[in-house]
Amino acid sequence: MSRRQAGLTLIEIIIAVAVLAILTTLAVPSYRAWIQNSQIRTAAESILNGLQTARAEAVKRNVRTEFEIGAGSDWSIKLMPAGDVIQSRSSGEGSANAQLATQPAGASRITFNGMGWIAANDDATPSITQVDVTSTVVTGTEARPLRLVITPGGSVKMCDPQVPADDPRVCP
């Protein structure tokens, strides 16, 4: 009578662990890039929603509202001229590694009037016209940066600066 073998041999377990280690090694860089690109998208969508909220609040309340970008991808919406904060967001809420660059360089705020149009900032600084969102962790071809463009009329468009000209996501 022959005995049936039950379970796994040591060789089978070692091979399974080796295959799992190889697959994990190949997947980790792609997963890391995916996480960082998700943080870029989270920050860009948050800023887009914040700008749209600031404009809507200006129209709804018929007062000037200011959208201000802080450190990282932090932002806040304030009623002007008092400066009462009506909404804010911290970069720790899903986009800790997002990096922002505004146009004109160094601009950190934009003010909307009661009609939803861009108004002069109270401190006479230039208004934000564009926000580029990238990552502090991934660069090069792995990164999927996004751009927010603000028109003089106050509308905001999110676009992808890396797509070809015939793609509807292209930046103006």
MDTraj code that builds the backbone (N, CA, C; nanometers):
import mdtraj as md
import numpy as np

residues = "MET SER ARG ARG GLN ALA GLY LEU THR LEU ILE GLU ILE ILE ILE ALA VAL ALA VAL LEU ALA ILE LEU THR THR LEU ALA VAL PRO SER TYR ARG ALA TRP ILE GLN ASN SER GLN ILE ARG THR ALA ALA GLU SER ILE LEU ASN GLY LEU GLN THR ALA ARG ALA GLU ALA VAL LYS ARG ASN VAL ARG THR GLU PHE GLU ILE GLY ALA GLY SER ASP TRP SER ILE LYS LEU MET PRO ALA GLY ASP VAL ILE GLN SER ARG SER SER GLY GLU GLY SER ALA ASN ALA GLN LEU ALA THR GLN PRO ALA GLY ALA SER ARG ILE THR PHE ASN GLY MET GLY TRP ILE ALA ALA ASN ASP ASP ALA THR PRO SER ILE THR GLN VAL ASP VAL THR SER THR VAL VAL THR GLY THR GLU ALA ARG PRO LEU ARG LEU VAL ILE THR PRO GLY GLY SER VAL LYS MET CYS ASP PRO GLN VAL PRO ALA ASP ASP PRO ARG VAL CYS PRO".split()
xyz = np.array([
    [0.0810, -0.1183, 0.0000],
    [0.0000, 0.0000, 0.0000],
    [0.0865, 0.1262, 0.0000],
    [0.0486, 0.2188, -0.0852],
    [0.1236, 0.3441, -0.0881],
    [0.0502, 0.4496, -0.0065],
    [0.1261, 0.5357, 0.0534],
    [0.0670, 0.6424, 0.1336],
    [0.0481, 0.7659, 0.0462],
    [-0.0638, 0.8315, 0.0625],
    [-0.0902, 0.9574, -0.0089],
    [-0.0268, 1.0711, 0.0664],
    [0.0283, 1.1611, -0.0093],
    [0.0922, 1.2774, 0.0506],
    [-0.0131, 1.3867, 0.0704],
    [-0.0155, 1.4478, 0.1845],
    [-0.1080, 1.5567, 0.2137],
    [-0.0273, 1.6813, 0.2464],
    [-0.0744, 1.7962, 0.1965],
    [-0.0064, 1.9218, 0.2250],
    [0.0976, 1.9570, 0.1205],
    [0.1826, 2.0534, 0.1558],
    [0.2827, 2.1039, 0.0634],
    [0.4221, 2.0650, 0.1122],
    [0.5120, 2.0452, 0.0165],
    [0.6502, 2.0176, 0.0538],
    [0.7221, 2.1500, 0.0765],
    [0.8371, 2.1414, 0.1362],
    [0.9161, 2.2600, 0.1625],
    [0.9584, 2.3271, 0.0322],
    [0.9916, 2.2499, -0.0689],
    [1.0313, 2.3047, -0.1990],
    [0.9150, 2.3830, -0.2612],
    [0.7953, 2.3322, -0.2560],
    [0.6780, 2.4008, -0.3121],
    [0.6525, 2.5344, -0.2404],
    [0.6697, 2.5359, -0.1104],
    [0.6494, 2.6590, -0.0338],
    [0.7556, 2.7624, -0.0710],
    [0.8800, 2.7201, -0.0853],
    [0.9884, 2.8118, -0.1216],
    [0.9636, 2.8705, -0.2602],
    [0.9208, 2.7893, -0.3549],
    [0.8927, 2.8383, -0.4904],
    [0.7767, 2.9380, -0.4880],
    [0.6736, 2.9088, -0.4136],
    [0.5584, 3.0000, -0.4048],
    [0.5996, 3.1338, -0.3433],
    [0.6805, 3.1314, -0.2393],
    [0.7263, 3.2544, -0.1758],
    [0.8159, 3.3330, -0.2716],
    [0.9011, 3.2650, -0.3466],
    [0.9894, 3.3323, -0.4428],
    [0.9085, 3.3993, -0.5536],
    [0.8083, 3.3323, -0.6068],
    [0.7223, 3.3912, -0.7108],
    [0.6484, 3.5115, -0.6544],
    [0.5964, 3.5020, -0.5337],
    [0.5273, 3.6133, -0.4691],
    [0.6215, 3.7321, -0.4483],
    [0.7450, 3.7072, -0.4077],
    [0.8428, 3.8146, -0.3870],
    [0.8760, 3.8849, -0.5186],
    [0.8899, 3.8090, -0.6265],
    [0.9198, 3.8684, -0.7571],
    [0.8032, 3.9548, -0.8041],
    [0.6824, 3.9042, -0.7923],
    [0.5647, 3.9810, -0.8334],
    [0.5496, 4.1091, -0.7504],
    [0.5745, 4.1010, -0.6222],
    [0.5657, 4.2179, -0.5352],
    [0.6710, 4.3213, -0.5729],
    [0.7922, 4.2751, -0.6004],
    [0.9001, 4.3654, -0.6398],
    [0.8663, 4.4402, -0.7682],
    [0.8009, 4.3729, -0.8614],
    [0.7629, 4.4368, -0.9874],
    [0.6445, 4.5326, -0.9704],
    [0.5554, 4.5045, -0.8771],
    [0.4328, 4.5828, -0.8624],
    [0.4489, 4.7083, -0.7761],
    [0.5409, 4.7088, -0.6820],
    [0.5525, 4.8193, -0.5870],
    [0.5795, 4.9542, -0.6552],
    [0.6730, 4.9659, -0.7511],
    [0.6938, 5.0979, -0.8137],
    [0.5690, 5.1509, -0.8859],
    [0.4972, 5.0640, -0.9545],
    [0.3750, 5.1075, -1.0224],
    [0.2692, 5.1502, -0.9217],
    [0.2585, 5.0787, -0.8130],
    [0.1617, 5.1124, -0.7092],
    [0.1972, 5.2471, -0.6468],
    [0.3267, 5.2715, -0.6216],
    [0.3719, 5.3974, -0.5639],
    [0.3370, 5.5137, -0.6561],
    [0.3630, 5.4975, -0.7857],
    [0.3303, 5.6036, -0.8822],
    [0.1794, 5.6267, -0.8870],
    [0.1010, 5.5200, -0.8814],
    [-0.0445, 5.5325, -0.8845],
    [-0.0939, 5.6110, -0.7623],
    [-0.0392, 5.5823, -0.6453],
    [-0.0788, 5.6533, -0.5226],
    [-0.0448, 5.8023, -0.5348],
    [0.0745, 5.8334, -0.5830],
    [0.1151, 5.9740, -0.5944],
    [0.0305, 6.0478, -0.6977],
    [-0.0009, 5.9831, -0.8089],
    [-0.0864, 6.0458, -0.9103],
    [-0.2283, 6.0648, -0.8574],
    [-0.2723, 5.9760, -0.7708],
    [-0.4030, 5.9945, -0.7054],
    [-0.4006, 6.1175, -0.6149],
    [-0.2880, 6.1408, -0.5486],
    [-0.2764, 6.2599, -0.4642],
    [-0.2762, 6.3876, -0.5490],
    [-0.2137, 6.3815, -0.6672],
    [-0.2165, 6.4969, -0.7581],
    [-0.3603, 6.5262, -0.7979],
    [-0.4342, 6.4230, -0.8376],
    [-0.5735, 6.4408, -0.8796],
    [-0.6592, 6.4900, -0.7629],
    [-0.6380, 6.4356, -0.6442],
    [-0.7144, 6.4784, -0.5270],
    [-0.6915, 6.6264, -0.4984],
    [-0.5658, 6.6699, -0.5025],
    [-0.5357, 6.8117, -0.4770],
    [-0.5965, 6.9004, -0.5849],
    [-0.5823, 6.8609, -0.7121],
    [-0.6358, 6.9430, -0.8220],
    [-0.7880, 6.9527, -0.8144],
    [-0.8547, 6.8408, -0.7887],
    [-1.0010, 6.8442, -0.7790],
    [-1.0461, 6.9248, -0.6578],
    [-0.9708, 6.9169, -0.5488],
    [-1.0051, 6.9943, -0.4297],
    [-0.9942, 7.1442, -0.4576],
    [-0.8862, 7.1858, -0.5231],
    [-0.8691, 7.3277, -0.5554],
    [-0.9762, 7.3725, -0.6539],
    [-1.0063, 7.2892, -0.7528],
    [-1.1133, 7.3206, -0.8486],
    [-1.2451, 7.3410, -0.7749],
    [-1.2791, 7.2496, -0.6865],
    [-1.4042, 7.2619, -0.6103],
    [-1.4019, 7.3841, -0.5195],
    [-1.2866, 7.4139, -0.4594],
    [-1.2751, 7.5325, -0.3747],
    [-1.2954, 7.6613, -0.4526],
    [-1.2346, 7.6694, -0.5717],
    [-1.2526, 7.7882, -0.6560],
    [-1.3988, 7.8045, -0.6985],
    [-1.4620, 7.6938, -0.7370],
    [-1.6026, 7.7003, -0.7769],
    [-1.6915, 7.7373, -0.6594],
    [-1.6589, 7.6881, -0.5406],
    [-1.7362, 7.7225, -0.4209],
    [-1.7193, 7.8706, -0.3875],
    [-1.5962, 7.9208, -0.3956],
    [-1.5723, 8.0625, -0.3664],
    [-1.6517, 8.1512, -0.4616],
    [-1.6520, 8.1154, -0.5881],
    [-1.7267, 8.1940, -0.6877],
    [-1.8773, 8.1860, -0.6602],
    [-1.9262, 8.0666, -0.6303],
    [-2.0697, 8.0488, -0.6023],
    [-2.1113, 8.1247, -0.4762],
    [-2.0274, 8.1233, -0.3734],
    [-2.0589, 8.1967, -0.2499],
    [-2.0610, 8.3473, -0.2752],
    [-1.9727, 8.3958, -0.3605],
    [-1.9710, 8.5391, -0.3937],
    [-2.1022, 8.5793, -0.4600],
    [-2.1490, 8.4952, -0.5518],
    [-2.2749, 8.5246, -0.6215],
    [-2.3929, 8.5101, -0.5262],
    [-2.3949, 8.4018, -0.4491],
    [-2.5061, 8.3746, -0.3577],
    [-2.5213, 8.4832, -0.2511],
    [-2.4106, 8.5259, -0.1932],
    [-2.4145, 8.6246, -0.0859],
    [-2.4023, 8.7686, -0.1361],
    [-2.3695, 8.7846, -0.2650],
    [-2.3488, 8.9147, -0.3266],
    [-2.2425, 8.9953, -0.2524],
    [-2.1345, 8.9272, -0.2153],
    [-2.0188, 8.9895, -0.1513],
    [-1.8926, 8.9351, -0.2168],
    [-1.7834, 9.0037, -0.1961],
    [-1.6564, 8.9527, -0.2474],
    [-1.6083, 8.8379, -0.1601],
    [-1.5594, 8.7325, -0.2249],
    [-1.4993, 8.6212, -0.1529],
    [-1.3583, 8.6017, -0.2059],
    [-1.2713, 8.5574, -0.1169],
    [-1.1316, 8.5372, -0.1538],
    [-1.0963, 8.3909, -0.1363],
    [-1.0354, 8.3312, -0.2392],
    [-0.9819, 8.1963, -0.2338],
    [-0.8321, 8.2101, -0.2169],
    [-0.7772, 8.1532, -0.1091],
    [-0.6342, 8.1665, -0.0817],
    [-0.5696, 8.0295, -0.0687],
    [-0.4583, 8.0110, -0.1399],
    [-0.3803, 7.8875, -0.1312],
    [-0.2734, 7.9078, -0.0252],
    [-0.2611, 7.8088, 0.0635],
    [-0.1600, 7.8149, 0.1691],
    [-0.0458, 7.7191, 0.1409],
    [0.0164, 7.6698, 0.2457],
    [0.1275, 7.5758, 0.2332],
    [0.0773, 7.4422, 0.1789],
    [0.1619, 7.3771, 0.0999],
    [0.1212, 7.2501, 0.0395],
    [0.0047, 7.2748, -0.0539],
    [-0.1018, 7.2007, -0.0340],
    [-0.2229, 7.2246, -0.1133],
    [-0.3375, 7.2705, -0.0236],
    [-0.3038, 7.3341, 0.0902],
    [-0.4052, 7.3924, 0.1793],
    [-0.4727, 7.5082, 0.1076],
    [-0.5990, 7.5301, 0.1366],
    [-0.6683, 7.6481, 0.0849],
    [-0.7789, 7.6873, 0.1793],
    [-0.8248, 7.8124, 0.1637],
    [-0.9372, 7.8611, 0.2432],
    [-1.0169, 7.9622, 0.1610],
    [-1.1443, 7.9741, 0.1969],
    [-1.2348, 8.0707, 0.1339],
    [-1.2768, 8.1688, 0.2430],
    [-1.2602, 8.2978, 0.2130],
    [-1.2905, 8.4013, 0.3118],
    [-1.3893, 8.5019, 0.2543],
    [-1.4763, 8.5520, 0.3406],
    [-1.5642, 8.6635, 0.3046],
    [-1.4837, 8.7915, 0.3212],
    [-1.4943, 8.8797, 0.2257],
    [-1.4166, 9.0034, 0.2298],
    [-1.5078, 9.1225, 0.2564],
    [-1.4654, 9.2248, 0.3201],
    [-1.3304, 9.2535, 0.3660],
    [-1.3001, 9.2009, 0.5055],
    [-1.3987, 9.1429, 0.5747],
    [-1.3773, 9.0997, 0.7127],
    [-1.2753, 8.9859, 0.7233],
    [-1.2683, 8.8980, 0.6249],
    [-1.1738, 8.7869, 0.6287],
    [-1.2245, 8.6656, 0.7045],
    [-1.3580, 8.6582, 0.7271],
    [-1.4143, 8.5425, 0.7964],
    [-1.4020, 8.4191, 0.7076],
    [-1.3407, 8.3119, 0.7596],
    [-1.3236, 8.1878, 0.6838],
    [-1.4557, 8.1124, 0.6815],
    [-1.5027, 8.0797, 0.5611],
    [-1.6274, 8.0041, 0.5507],
    [-1.6032, 7.8584, 0.5113],
    [-1.4848, 7.8294, 0.4578],
    [-1.4503, 7.6914, 0.4250],
    [-1.2992, 7.6815, 0.4083],
    [-1.2425, 7.5669, 0.4466],
    [-1.0988, 7.5477, 0.4288],
    [-1.0700, 7.3988, 0.4105],
    [-0.9486, 7.3721, 0.3628],
    [-0.9055, 7.2336, 0.3413],
    [-0.7573, 7.2237, 0.3708],
    [-0.7200, 7.1149, 0.4350],
    [-0.5806, 7.0894, 0.4665],
    [-0.5215, 6.9926, 0.3648],
    [-0.3929, 7.0100, 0.3321],
    [-0.3286, 6.9187, 0.2377],
    [-0.3174, 6.7784, 0.2951],
    [-0.3305, 6.7635, 0.4243],
    [-0.3271, 6.6318, 0.4873],
    [-0.4476, 6.5460, 0.4529],
    [-0.5474, 6.6047, 0.3900],
    [-0.6687, 6.5314, 0.3540],
    [-0.6528, 6.4660, 0.2170],
    [-0.5528, 6.3792, 0.2023],
    [-0.5396, 6.3010, 0.0808],
    [-0.4420, 6.3506, -0.0217],
    [-0.3708, 6.4586, 0.0077],
    [-0.2764, 6.5085, -0.0932],
    [-0.1519, 6.5687, -0.0276],
    [-0.0937, 6.4954, 0.0667],
    [0.0210, 6.5461, 0.1414],
    [0.1433, 6.5699, 0.0527],
    [0.1588, 6.4937, -0.0548],
    [0.2768, 6.5079, -0.1408],
    [0.2524, 6.5907, -0.2658],
    [0.1375, 6.6564, -0.2734],
    [0.1095, 6.7416, -0.3892],
    [0.1872, 6.8709, -0.3770],
    [0.2351, 6.9186, -0.4909],
    [0.3120, 7.0423, -0.4959],
    [0.2439, 7.1367, -0.5938],
    [0.2270, 7.2633, -0.5546],
    [0.1569, 7.3606, -0.6373],
    [0.2521, 7.4678, -0.6886],
    [0.2263, 7.5102, -0.8119],
    [0.2960, 7.6253, -0.8698],
    [0.1889, 7.7129, -0.9333],
    [0.1848, 7.8392, -0.8934],
    [0.0813, 7.9293, -0.9442],
    [0.1386, 8.0259, -1.0468],
    [0.0500, 8.0737, -1.1308],
    [0.0831, 8.1795, -1.2264],
    [-0.0093, 8.2957, -1.1968],
    [0.0374, 8.4175, -1.1916],
    [0.1766, 8.4568, -1.1949],
    [0.2517, 8.3987, -1.0754],
    [0.3827, 8.3822, -1.0918],
    [0.4652, 8.3200, -0.9882],
    [0.4458, 8.3906, -0.8541],
    [0.4225, 8.3112, -0.7515],
    [0.4056, 8.3666, -0.6175],
    [0.2646, 8.4096, -0.5821],
    [0.1735, 8.4130, -0.6785],
    [0.0351, 8.4518, -0.6478],
    [-0.0257, 8.3461, -0.5558],
    [-0.1017, 8.3905, -0.4582],
    [-0.1590, 8.2948, -0.3629],
    [-0.3092, 8.3138, -0.3412],
    [-0.3701, 8.4116, -0.4084],
    [-0.5138, 8.4342, -0.3850],
    [-0.5815, 8.4887, -0.5096],
    [-0.7129, 8.4721, -0.5069],
    [-0.7974, 8.5279, -0.6118],
    [-0.9278, 8.5705, -0.5451],
    [-0.9809, 8.6837, -0.5866],
    [-1.1038, 8.7366, -0.5283],
    [-1.2125, 8.7402, -0.6347],
    [-1.3323, 8.6955, -0.5957],
    [-1.4492, 8.6988, -0.6840],
    [-1.5461, 8.8040, -0.6308],
    [-1.6082, 8.8813, -0.7216],
    [-1.7070, 8.9805, -0.6794],
    [-1.8469, 8.9175, -0.6792],
    [-1.9475, 8.9951, -0.6477],
    [-2.0846, 8.9455, -0.6384],
    [-2.1424, 8.8940, -0.7690],
    [-2.0779, 8.9251, -0.8814],
    [-2.1213, 8.8740, -1.0116],
    [-2.0469, 8.7458, -1.0505],
    [-1.9508, 8.7030, -0.9669],
    [-1.8728, 8.5839, -0.9967],
    [-1.7520, 8.6111, -1.0839],
    [-1.7215, 8.7375, -1.1066],
    [-1.6063, 8.7754, -1.1881],
    [-1.4864, 8.7981, -1.0976],
    [-1.3699, 8.7966, -1.1577],
    [-1.2484, 8.8206, -1.0816],
    [-1.2384, 8.9693, -1.0485],
    [-1.2105, 8.9964, -0.9215],
    [-1.1934, 9.1341, -0.8732],
    [-1.0500, 9.1492, -0.8220],
    [-1.0084, 9.2732, -0.8038],
    [-0.8742, 9.2996, -0.7508],
    [-0.8654, 9.2500, -0.6067],
    [-0.7512, 9.1905, -0.5713],
    [-0.7290, 9.1461, -0.4339],
    [-0.7136, 9.2670, -0.3418],
    [-0.7597, 9.2542, -0.2169],
    [-0.7525, 9.3643, -0.1211],
    [-0.6099, 9.4098, -0.0944],
    [-0.5140, 9.3186, -0.0993],
    [-0.3750, 9.3551, -0.0718],
    [-0.2981, 9.3938, -0.1987],
    [-0.3689, 9.4094, -0.3101],
    [-0.3123, 9.4522, -0.4391],
    [-0.2140, 9.3531, -0.5004],
    [-0.2114, 9.2297, -0.4512],
    [-0.1273, 9.1274, -0.5134],
    [-0.1960, 9.0764, -0.6393],
    [-0.1207, 9.0210, -0.7334],
    [-0.1834, 8.9688, -0.8547],
    [-0.2702, 8.8467, -0.8238],
    [-0.3789, 8.8326, -0.8997],
    [-0.4695, 8.7187, -0.8817],
    [-0.4142, 8.5948, -0.9507],
    [-0.4449, 8.4798, -0.8945],
    [-0.4050, 8.3522, -0.9535],
    [-0.4760, 8.3363, -1.0876],
    [-0.4033, 8.2980, -1.1912],
    [-0.4635, 8.2689, -1.3210],
    [-0.4458, 8.1233, -1.3597],
    [-0.3504, 8.0553, -1.2948],
    [-0.3225, 7.9156, -1.3279],
    [-0.2580, 7.8477, -1.2083],
    [-0.2932, 7.7203, -1.1864],
    [-0.2316, 7.6412, -1.0808],
    [-0.1864, 7.5096, -1.1426],
    [-0.0568, 7.4800, -1.1329],
    [-0.0031, 7.3519, -1.1784],
    [0.0159, 7.2635, -1.0565],
    [-0.0381, 7.1418, -1.0633],
    [-0.0298, 7.0482, -0.9519],
    [0.0583, 6.9313, -0.9935],
    [0.1662, 6.9099, -0.9184],
    [0.2584, 6.7990, -0.9424],
    [0.2822, 6.7266, -0.8099],
    [0.3765, 6.6336, -0.8109],
    [0.4084, 6.5578, -0.6910],
    [0.5511, 6.5845, -0.6485],
    [0.5751, 6.5794, -0.5182],
    [0.7108, 6.5930, -0.4669],
    [0.7835, 6.4599, -0.4709],
    [0.7114, 6.3503, -0.5010],
    [0.7702, 6.2170, -0.4944],
    [0.7994, 6.1589, -0.6326],
    [0.7034, 6.1608, -0.7247],
    [0.7251, 6.1040, -0.8580],
    [0.7496, 6.2153, -0.9587],
    [0.8377, 6.1876, -1.0539],
    [0.8695, 6.2845, -1.1580],
    [0.8823, 6.2111, -1.2909],
    [0.9057, 6.2862, -1.3949],
    [0.9288, 6.2263, -1.5265],
    [0.8030, 6.1668, -1.5859],
    [0.8195, 6.0551, -1.6540],
    [0.7068, 5.9936, -1.7243],
    [0.6071, 5.9286, -1.6304],
    [0.6483, 5.8991, -1.5076],
    [0.5553, 5.8391, -1.4105],
    [0.4498, 5.9392, -1.3640],
    [0.4878, 6.0657, -1.3575],
    [0.3996, 6.1691, -1.3026],
    [0.2920, 6.2089, -1.4034],
    [0.1729, 6.2350, -1.3539],
    [0.0601, 6.2835, -1.4339],
    [0.0154, 6.4170, -1.3762],
    [0.0876, 6.5257, -1.4076],
    [0.0500, 6.6568, -1.3529],
    [-0.0826, 6.7061, -1.4105],
    [-0.1463, 6.7933, -1.3365],
    [-0.2719, 6.8550, -1.3808],
    [-0.2594, 7.0059, -1.3683],
    [-0.3394, 7.0759, -1.4467],
    [-0.3363, 7.2222, -1.4477],
    [-0.4783, 7.2754, -1.4341],
    [-0.4929, 7.3803, -1.3538],
    [-0.6191, 7.4524, -1.3414],
    [-0.5992, 7.5894, -1.4042],
    [-0.6869, 7.6244, -1.4980],
    [-0.6789, 7.7532, -1.5662],
    [-0.8027, 7.8339, -1.5278],
    [-0.7803, 7.9574, -1.4826],
    [-0.8897, 8.0451, -1.4407],
    [-0.9018, 8.1576, -1.5426],
    [-1.0187, 8.1689, -1.6032],
    [-1.0408, 8.2721, -1.7053],
    [-1.0724, 8.4056, -1.6374],
    [-1.0581, 8.5173, -1.7093],
    [-1.0912, 8.6491, -1.6504],
    [-1.2375, 8.6581, -1.6042],
    [-1.3261, 8.5785, -1.6667],
    [-1.4659, 8.5778, -1.6257],
    [-1.4916, 8.4984, -1.4998],
    [-1.3900, 8.4268, -1.4489],
    [-1.4037, 8.3535, -1.3239],
    [-1.4269, 8.2043, -1.3381],
    [-1.4450, 8.1532, -1.4601],
    [-1.4662, 8.0088, -1.4731],
    [-1.3320, 7.9361, -1.4626],
    [-1.3380, 7.8097, -1.4221],
    [-1.2174, 7.7310, -1.3979],
    [-1.2241, 7.6034, -1.4803],
    [-1.1125, 7.5677, -1.5431],
    [-1.1041, 7.4445, -1.6217],
    [-0.9840, 7.3655, -1.5727],
    [-1.0034, 7.2326, -1.5545],
    [-0.8924, 7.1451, -1.5218],
    [-0.8493, 7.0762, -1.6504],
    [-0.7186, 7.0728, -1.6762],
    [-0.6686, 7.0120, -1.7987],
    [-0.5394, 6.9362, -1.7704],
    [-0.4953, 6.8607, -1.8699],
    [-0.3750, 6.7790, -1.8596],
    [-0.2698, 6.8365, -1.9531],
    [-0.1599, 6.8909, -1.9013],
    [-0.0599, 6.9536, -1.9880],
    [0.0221, 6.8562, -2.0711],
    [0.0054, 6.7250, -2.0497],
    [0.0871, 6.6270, -2.1216],
    [0.0155, 6.5571, -2.2367],
    [-0.1103, 6.5864, -2.2614],
    [-0.1823, 6.5153, -2.3672],
    [-0.1630, 6.5862, -2.5013],
    [-0.1817, 6.5139, -2.6132],
    [-0.1670, 6.5770, -2.7450],
    [-0.2750, 6.6818, -2.7718],
    [-0.2489, 6.7665, -2.8701],
    [-0.3365, 6.8803, -2.9001],
    [-0.4771, 6.8401, -2.9415],
    [-0.4963, 6.7201, -2.9971],
    [-0.6298, 6.6798, -3.0420],
    [-0.7119, 6.6128, -2.9313],
    [-0.6601, 6.6053, -2.8125],
    [-0.7285, 6.5437, -2.6991],
    [-0.8149, 6.6500, -2.6297],
    [-0.9396, 6.6180, -2.5910],
    [-1.0259, 6.7184, -2.5264],
    [-0.9752, 6.7627, -2.3879],
    [-0.8819, 6.6897, -2.3292],
    [-0.8272, 6.7274, -2.1985],
    [-0.7109, 6.8241, -2.2092],
    [-0.6767, 6.8664, -2.3308],
    [-0.5604, 6.9517, -2.3528],
    [-0.5796, 7.0886, -2.2876],
    [-0.4682, 7.1471, -2.2442],
    [-0.4738, 7.2802, -2.1848],
    [-0.4739, 7.3866, -2.2929],
    [-0.5463, 7.4957, -2.2701],
    [-0.5497, 7.6034, -2.3687],
    [-0.4170, 7.6757, -2.3801],
])
top = md.Topology()
chain = top.add_chain()
for i, resn in enumerate(residues, 1):
    res = top.add_residue(resn, chain, resSeq=i)
    for name in ("N", "CA", "C"):
        top.add_atom(name, md.element.get_by_symbol(name[0]), res)
traj = md.Trajectory(xyz[None], top)
